Amino acid sequence: MAEAVTIARPYAEAAFAFADAGGALAKWAQALDAMARLVAHPEMRAVIGNPRLTDEQLYGLFASLCGDGLTVDMQNFVHVLIENGRLTLAPEILGLFLELKNEREGVVDAVVESALPLDAAQTAALVADLERRYKRKVKPQVTVNKELIGGVRVQVGDEVIDSSVRGQLATMAVALRN
């Protein structure tokens, strides 16, 4: 997987440069998301791998399924991906593009797992704490994970803050073994 991300990086950076220069980061993010979802579909994967299909036929099909929202720059981007055999990297390109977009906007994504559903006030308090810690705007994605027993587990980038009961029990078990 690391190889795919490495190959996708220059494409994501190029897409970001076009989007940033045109002031269309949100529009590009939306288009890349549509491309990534389309590429992830098994039937599209089969079409992309079909050697009988020319680049133009693949482009025509792909562009028609993406809809009318593709600008000329986006259309050219899809052409480049197809010509270089990189269309299947759309999900990785999207992920890298969103990282660049979030960095530009001073936003960080946080995956929050909670043992119990959090109400709006609890979520707001947690987000405020995270924003103070990371000195950035935090965009939370909150899910319920009953396996945590109690508390929350937060992942921001590569960092994990585990204040769940399950995490504390695991820490205690390791301490007792040592």
C-alpha positions as CSV (number, residue, x, y, z in Angstrom):
1,M,0.0,0.0,0.0
2,A,2.9,2.4,0.7
3,E,4.0,2.1,-2.9
4,A,0.5,3.2,-4.2
5,V,0.6,6.2,-1.9
6,T,4.1,7.1,-3.1
7,I,3.0,6.8,-6.7
8,A,-0.2,8.8,-6.0
9,R,1.6,11.7,-4.2
10,P,2.7,13.7,-7.3
11,Y,-0.8,13.4,-8.8
12,A,-2.4,14.6,-5.5
13,E,0.1,17.5,-5.3
14,A,-0.6,18.5,-8.9
15,A,-4.4,18.3,-8.3
16,F,-3.9,20.4,-5.2
17,A,-1.8,23.0,-7.1
18,F,-4.5,23.4,-9.7
19,A,-7.3,23.5,-7.1
20,D,-5.5,26.0,-4.9
21,A,-4.5,28.3,-7.8
22,G,-8.1,28.3,-9.0
23,G,-9.6,28.8,-5.5
24,A,-11.5,25.6,-6.0
25,L,-10.3,23.3,-3.2
26,A,-13.8,22.2,-2.2
27,K,-14.9,21.5,-5.8
28,W,-11.8,19.5,-6.5
29,A,-12.2,17.5,-3.3
30,Q,-15.8,16.7,-4.3
31,A,-14.7,15.6,-7.8
32,L,-11.9,13.5,-6.5
33,D,-14.3,11.9,-4.0
34,A,-16.6,11.0,-6.9
35,M,-13.7,9.6,-8.8
36,A,-12.5,7.5,-5.9
37,R,-15.9,6.1,-5.2
38,L,-16.3,5.2,-8.9
39,V,-12.9,3.6,-9.1
40,A,-13.6,1.5,-5.9
41,H,-16.6,-0.1,-7.6
42,P,-15.8,-3.7,-8.7
43,E,-17.4,-3.3,-12.1
44,M,-15.4,-0.2,-12.8
45,R,-12.2,-2.0,-11.7
46,A,-13.0,-4.6,-14.3
47,V,-13.5,-2.0,-17.0
48,I,-10.3,-0.2,-16.1
49,G,-8.4,-3.5,-16.4
50,N,-10.0,-4.4,-19.8
51,P,-7.2,-4.4,-22.4
52,R,-9.7,-4.1,-25.3
53,L,-10.8,-0.6,-24.1
54,T,-8.9,2.3,-25.6
55,D,-7.9,5.2,-23.4
56,E,-10.5,7.4,-25.1
57,Q,-13.3,4.8,-24.6
58,L,-12.3,4.5,-20.9
59,Y,-12.2,8.3,-20.5
60,G,-15.6,8.6,-22.2
61,L,-17.2,6.1,-19.9
62,F,-15.5,7.4,-16.7
63,A,-16.2,11.0,-17.4
64,S,-19.9,10.3,-18.2
65,L,-20.2,8.4,-14.9
66,C,-18.5,11.3,-13.0
67,G,-21.2,13.7,-14.3
68,D,-21.1,17.2,-15.6
69,G,-19.2,18.7,-12.7
70,L,-15.7,18.1,-14.2
71,T,-14.0,21.3,-15.2
72,V,-11.5,21.3,-18.1
73,D,-8.6,21.0,-15.6
74,M,-10.3,18.0,-14.0
75,Q,-11.0,16.4,-17.4
76,N,-7.3,16.8,-18.3
77,F,-6.3,15.3,-14.9
78,V,-8.5,12.2,-15.6
79,H,-6.8,12.0,-19.1
80,V,-3.4,12.0,-17.5
81,L,-4.4,9.4,-15.0
82,I,-5.7,7.1,-17.7
83,E,-2.7,7.6,-20.0
84,N,-0.3,6.8,-17.3
85,G,-2.3,3.8,-16.0
86,R,-3.0,5.5,-12.7
87,L,-6.7,5.8,-12.6
88,T,-7.0,3.0,-9.9
89,L,-5.0,5.3,-7.6
90,A,-7.9,7.8,-7.3
91,P,-8.7,6.8,-3.6
92,E,-5.0,7.3,-2.6
93,I,-5.0,10.6,-4.5
94,L,-8.1,11.7,-2.7
95,G,-6.6,10.9,0.7
96,L,-3.4,12.8,0.0
97,F,-5.3,15.7,-1.5
98,L,-7.5,16.0,1.6
99,E,-4.4,16.0,3.8
100,L,-3.0,18.9,1.8
101,K,-6.3,20.7,1.8
102,N,-6.7,20.3,5.6
103,E,-3.2,21.5,6.2
104,R,-3.8,24.6,4.1
105,E,-7.0,25.3,6.0
106,G,-5.5,24.6,9.4
107,V,-7.8,21.6,10.0
108,V,-7.1,18.2,11.4
109,D,-9.3,15.1,11.2
110,A,-10.0,13.3,14.4
111,V,-11.6,9.8,14.6
112,V,-13.4,9.6,18.0
113,E,-14.6,6.3,19.2
114,S,-16.9,6.3,22.3
115,A,-18.3,3.5,24.3
116,L,-21.6,5.4,24.6
117,P,-23.2,8.0,22.3
118,L,-21.9,11.5,22.9
119,D,-24.3,14.4,23.1
120,A,-23.6,17.7,21.4
121,A,-22.2,19.3,24.5
122,Q,-19.8,16.4,25.2
123,T,-18.7,16.4,21.6
124,A,-18.1,20.2,21.6
125,A,-16.1,20.0,24.9
126,L,-14.0,17.2,23.4
127,V,-13.4,19.1,20.2
128,A,-12.5,22.2,22.1
129,D,-9.9,20.2,24.2
130,L,-8.4,18.7,21.0
131,E,-8.3,22.2,19.3
132,R,-6.3,23.5,22.2
133,R,-4.0,20.6,22.2
134,Y,-3.3,20.6,18.4
135,K,-3.7,24.4,17.9
136,R,-5.9,23.7,14.8
137,K,-9.5,23.4,14.0
138,V,-10.6,19.8,14.6
139,K,-13.1,18.0,12.3
140,P,-14.4,15.0,14.4
141,Q,-15.8,11.8,13.1
142,V,-17.6,10.3,16.1
143,T,-18.6,6.6,16.2
144,V,-19.8,4.3,19.0
145,N,-17.7,1.3,19.8
146,K,-19.2,-0.8,22.6
147,E,-16.0,-2.8,23.0
148,L,-14.3,0.2,24.7
149,I,-16.4,-0.6,27.8
150,G,-16.3,3.1,28.8
151,G,-14.4,6.3,27.9
152,V,-13.2,7.4,24.5
153,R,-10.4,6.7,22.0
154,V,-9.2,9.5,19.7
155,Q,-7.0,9.2,16.7
156,V,-5.5,12.3,15.1
157,G,-3.1,11.5,12.3
158,D,-0.7,8.9,13.7
159,E,-1.3,9.8,17.4
160,V,-3.8,7.9,19.5
161,I,-5.2,9.1,22.8
162,D,-6.8,6.1,24.5
163,S,-8.7,7.0,27.6
164,S,-11.1,4.1,27.3
165,V,-11.6,1.5,30.0
166,R,-10.4,-1.2,27.7
167,G,-7.2,0.8,26.9
168,Q,-6.6,1.4,30.6
169,L,-7.1,-2.3,31.4
170,A,-4.6,-3.2,28.6
171,T,-2.1,-0.8,30.1
172,M,-2.5,-2.3,33.5
173,A,-2.1,-5.8,32.1
174,V,1.2,-4.9,30.5
175,A,2.4,-3.2,33.7
176,L,1.6,-6.3,35.8
177,R,3.4,-8.6,33.3
178,N,6.6,-6.4,33.6
